[in-house]
Amino acid sequence: MSKERFMVLRLYNEMTQHEMAVFLNVSQSTIDAIESGVRGLSPYMRGRVAARFKLDADFEEYYENYKRTSI
């Protein structure tokens, strides 16, 4: 998962970095580091994201729209 996709997942779920950190049981600085590209998603974090978020067709549509409008 790219840093952009990770950030869009947070926005799609209308969460702040702090809220997402609490939801995933990590620090806010971890969320910030992932979104800024300082740190990649570890296998542990990928598993947490997959277990906690629904990456369905609605999210995919939201993500595609985000990419088109953020250029």
C-alpha positions in Angstrom: 0.0 0.0 0.0 1.4 3.4 -1.0 1.6 6.3 1.4 -1.0 8.1 -0.7 -3.4 5.2 -0.6 -2.8 4.9 3.2 -3.6 8.6 3.6 -6.7 8.4 1.4 -7.9 5.5 3.4 -7.8 7.7 6.5 -9.6 10.5 4.7 -12.2 8.1 3.4 -13.0 7.0 6.9 -13.1 10.6 8.1 -10.4 10.1 10.6 -7.6 12.4 11.9 -4.1 11.0 12.2 -4.7 10.7 16.0 -8.0 8.8 15.5 -6.4 6.4 13.0 -3.5 5.8 15.3 -5.8 4.9 18.2 -7.9 2.6 15.9 -4.7 0.8 14.7 -3.1 0.8 18.2 0.0 2.7 17.0 1.4 6.2 17.7 0.3 9.3 15.8 3.9 9.7 14.8 3.8 6.3 13.1 0.8 7.4 11.0 2.6 10.7 10.1 5.8 8.9 9.2 3.9 6.5 6.9 1.9 9.3 5.2 5.0 11.5 4.7 7.0 8.6 3.3 9.6 8.5 6.0 8.5 5.0 6.9 6.9 2.3 4.8 4.1 0.0 5.9 5.5 -3.0 7.7 3.9 -6.4 7.3 2.4 -6.0 10.8 0.8 -2.7 9.8 -0.5 -4.1 6.5 -2.1 -6.9 8.4 -3.7 -4.4 10.9 -5.0 -2.2 8.0 -6.4 -5.3 6.2 -8.1 -6.5 9.4 -9.6 -3.2 10.4 -10.6 -1.5 7.2 -13.0 -2.5 4.4 -11.3 -1.9 1.1 -14.3 -2.3 -1.1 -15.5 -0.9 -4.5 -16.7 2.3 -2.7 -13.2 3.0 -1.4 -11.7 2.2 -4.8 -14.0 4.7 -6.4 -13.2 7.3 -3.8 -9.4 6.7 -4.3 -9.7 7.0 -8.1 -11.6 10.3 -7.7 -9.0 11.6 -5.3 -6.2 10.8 -7.7 -8.0 12.6 -10.5 -8.8 15.7 -8.5 -5.5 16.1 -6.6 -3.3 16.5 -9.7 
